[in-house]
Amino acid sequence: MTSEEIARLVRIAVGLDIKNVKLTGGEPLVRKDITEIVAKIGKIRGVRELSMTTNGTLLAKYAKEFHDAGLLRVNVNMPTLKADVYSKLTGGKLNDVLKGIEEAVKVGLYPVKLNMLVLKGVNDQEVWDMVGFAGKTGTILQLIELEPINITDEYYKMHHHLLDDYELELKKRALKIRTRRFMHNRRVYYLPEAKVEVIHPIENTEFCAHCTRLRITSDGKLKPCLMRNDNLVDVLTPLRNGASDKELEELFMEAIRRREPYFKG
């Protein structure tokens, strides 16, 4: 989709009372027009929160531009504090990510959240080091449990690590605990040094019962459920064929009508 097409679809969504927009990927920063996309969405009246998820390797270059264009906050995928482990997992350079995080905090993106996917035998011994890093940098740490999606059974069995033990320790250390009701009852632990959120797998009725998200794929399809690809609604083809805003609104409503809990319990 072009930046103009993305902005138009966001305007349609805002007209249907959608308030929050998140740019994800893949990796959104590989688009040469990413700042233009941020700026176009940032100018749309009614967008309450514009955020982004990125691997952070190019964030230092764009952070100020994004902030000035209307981006409020950013999530950075950061599985480790060890350069060799980071390179092995991603093929990238950890130092680029560290610079990106530093710049994002410096220019005023808030909050900057660190997404740490915990992998057994890879980075599971770094959790408390990462808590310290979050405190030092003024960021929020999100511990994420591995899910059996788009990976082999062998990889899942080898690297899946329950977060229960970490959560027990977080409860002991926390000064306060908050439950994010509309984020699938996710718990947030306020430690003396940092704030930590724990994200358990979404393969459960709790996630589905509270899900209010609607995704637009990179090829212009409305996706009402993360777990399914059999109920998509093509919105880009009608847009390019001259559909009116009213007709595009109806496609959004059709996507909503196709929603149903993937895990019904």
C-alpha positions in Angstrom: 0.0 0.0 0.0 1.1 3.6 -0.6 1.3 6.1 2.2 -1.8 7.8 0.8 -3.7 4.5 0.8 -2.7 3.7 4.4 -3.7 7.2 5.5 -7.1 6.9 3.9 -7.8 3.6 5.5 -6.8 5.0 8.9 -9.2 7.9 8.3 -12.0 5.4 7.6 -11.1 3.5 10.8 -11.1 6.7 12.9 -14.5 7.5 11.4 -15.7 4.2 12.9 -14.4 5.3 16.4 -11.0 3.5 16.2 -8.7 5.6 18.3 -5.3 3.8 18.5 -3.0 2.9 15.6 0.1 0.8 15.7 2.6 0.4 12.8 4.2 -3.1 12.8 5.8 -5.5 10.3 7.9 -7.3 9.4 10.1 -4.3 10.0 8.4 -1.0 9.3 11.6 1.0 9.2 12.7 -0.6 6.0 10.1 1.4 4.1 11.8 4.5 2.7 8.5 6.5 3.2 8.0 5.4 6.8 8.3 9.0 8.1 5.8 10.1 5.6 3.4 7.4 6.7 3.8 8.5 10.4 3.3 12.1 9.4 0.1 11.4 7.4 -1.4 9.4 10.2 -0.2 11.8 12.8 -2.2 14.6 11.2 -5.5 12.7 11.2 -7.9 14.2 13.7 -9.2 11.6 16.1 -6.1 9.4 16.3 -5.5 9.3 20.1 -2.3 7.2 20.1 0.1 6.4 17.3 2.7 3.8 18.1 5.1 1.4 16.4 6.9 -1.9 16.9 10.4 -2.2 15.5 13.6 -4.2 15.9 15.2 -0.8 16.6 18.3 -1.2 14.4 17.4 1.9 12.4 15.6 3.7 15.2 18.4 6.1 16.1 18.1 7.6 12.6 14.4 8.1 12.7 13.4 8.7 16.3 13.3 12.5 16.3 11.6 12.6 12.9 8.9 10.2 14.2 8.4 12.1 17.4 8.1 15.4 15.5 5.7 13.7 13.0 3.3 12.5 15.8 4.5 9.1 17.0 3.9 8.8 20.7 5.6 5.6 21.8 7.6 2.7 20.5 8.1 -1.0 21.3 11.6 -2.4 20.5 12.2 -6.1 20.1 15.3 -6.7 22.2 15.8 -10.4 23.3 19.3 -10.0 24.8 22.0 -7.7 26.1 24.7 -9.9 24.6 26.0 -8.8 21.2 26.9 -12.3 20.1 23.6 -13.8 21.1 21.7 -10.9 19.4 23.7 -11.4 16.2 22.9 -15.1 16.2 19.2 -14.6 16.8 18.7 -11.7 14.4 21.7 -11.2 12.2 21.8 -7.6 13.4 24.1 -5.5 15.6 23.0 -5.0 19.2 24.8 -1.6 19.4 22.5 -0.2 16.7 19.5 -1.2 18.9 21.1 0.3 22.0 21.6 3.6 20.2 18.0 3.5 18.9 16.6 3.0 22.4 18.8 5.8 23.8 17.7 8.2 21.0 14.0 7.3 21.4 14.1 8.1 25.1 16.1 11.2 24.5 13.7 12.7 22.0 10.6 12.0 24.2 9.0 8.9 22.8 7.1 7.6 25.9 7.0 4.9 26.9 9.7 3.0 25.2 9.0 -0.6 25.8 11.5 -3.5 25.4 10.0 -6.7 24.1 12.0 -9.6 25.5 11.0 -13.0 24.0 12.3 -15.4 26.6 13.9 -18.5 25.1 15.1 -21.4 27.1 18.8 -22.1 26.8 19.3 -18.8 24.9 18.5 -15.8 27.0 16.5 -17.1 30.0 19.4 -16.3 32.3 19.3 -12.6 31.3 15.9 -11.6 32.6 17.0 -9.8 35.7 19.9 -8.2 33.8 17.2 -6.9 31.4 15.1 -5.6 34.3 18.2 -3.6 35.5 18.7 -2.3 32.0 15.1 -1.1 31.8 15.5 0.7 35.0 18.8 2.3 33.9 17.4 3.5 30.6 13.9 4.6 31.8 12.2 2.0 29.7 9.5 -0.6 30.4 10.3 -4.3 30.0 7.8 -6.7 28.5 8.6 -10.4 29.1 7.0 -12.5 26.4 6.4 -16.2 26.4 7.2 -18.2 23.3 4.1 -19.2 21.3 3.8 -22.2 19.0 3.0 -20.0 16.0 5.1 -20.1 12.8 7.7 -22.3 14.3 8.4 -26.1 14.3 7.3 -28.3 17.2 11.0 -29.1 17.7 11.9 -25.5 18.2 9.0 -24.9 20.5 9.9 -27.8 22.7 13.6 -26.8 22.8 13.1 -23.2 23.6 9.7 -22.7 25.3 10.1 -21.4 28.8 7.2 -20.8 31.2 7.2 -17.4 32.7 5.5 -18.5 36.0 8.7 -18.7 38.0 9.7 -15.2 36.9 6.2 -13.9 37.8 6.4 -15.4 41.3 9.7 -13.5 41.9 8.2 -10.3 40.4 5.3 -10.6 42.8 7.8 -10.8 45.7 9.8 -7.7 44.5 6.9 -5.5 43.4 5.8 -2.4 45.2 2.6 -2.5 43.3 0.8 -4.8 40.8 -1.7 -3.6 38.3 -3.9 -5.7 35.9 -4.5 -4.3 32.5 -8.2 -5.3 32.0 -8.4 -4.4 28.4 -5.1 -6.0 27.5 -6.2 -9.5 28.3 -5.7 -9.0 32.1 -2.0 -8.7 31.6 -0.2 -8.0 34.9 2.2 -5.1 35.4 4.8 -5.2 38.2 6.1 -2.0 39.6 9.6 -2.9 41.0 11.8 -0.4 42.8 14.0 -0.2 39.8 11.7 -0.7 36.8 8.3 -1.6 35.5 7.8 -5.1 34.0 4.8 -6.5 32.1 4.3 -10.2 31.6 2.8 -11.5 28.4 1.6 -15.1 28.4 0.7 -16.9 25.2 -2.5 -15.8 23.5 -3.8 -19.3 22.9 -6.5 -18.9 25.5 -10.0 -17.8 26.0 -8.9 -14.8 28.1 -7.1 -13.3 25.2 -9.9 -13.8 22.8 -12.6 -12.5 25.2 -10.9 -9.1 25.5 -9.6 -8.7 22.0 -10.6 -5.5 20.3 -8.0 -5.4 17.6 -8.3 -5.2 13.8 -5.3 -5.6 11.6 -4.6 -4.4 8.1 -2.1 -6.6 6.2 0.6 -5.2 4.1 -1.3 -6.2 1.0 -4.5 -4.4 2.1 -6.7 -7.0 3.7 -8.6 -6.4 6.9 -7.7 -9.2 9.4 -10.2 -9.5 12.3 -8.2 -12.4 14.0 -4.5 -12.8 14.5 -4.9 -16.6 14.5 -6.9 -17.0 11.3 -6.4 -16.2 7.6 -9.7 -17.6 6.3 -11.9 -14.6 7.1 -9.9 -11.7 5.6 -11.7 -8.8 3.8 -9.9 -7.2 0.8 -10.2 -3.5 1.2 -7.3 -2.4 -1.1 -8.8 -3.6 -4.4 -12.1 -1.8 -3.9 -10.1 1.3 -2.8 -8.1 1.2 -6.0 -11.2 0.6 -8.1 -12.7 3.9 -6.8 -14.8 2.8 -3.8 -16.3 5.7 -1.8 -15.6 6.2 1.9 -19.1 4.8 2.6 -18.3 1.6 0.7 -15.0 1.2 2.5 -16.7 1.7 5.8 -19.0 -1.2 5.0 -15.9 -3.4 4.3 -14.7 -2.5 7.8 -18.1 -3.5 9.2 -18.0 -6.7 7.3 -14.6 -7.5 8.9 -16.1 -6.9 12.3 -19.1 -9.2 11.5 -16.6 -11.9 10.7 -15.0 -11.7 14.2 -15.4 -14.6 16.5 -13.3 -15.9 19.4 -10.7 -18.3 18.0 -10.5 -20.0 21.5 -14.0 -20.3 22.7 -13.4 -22.5 25.7 
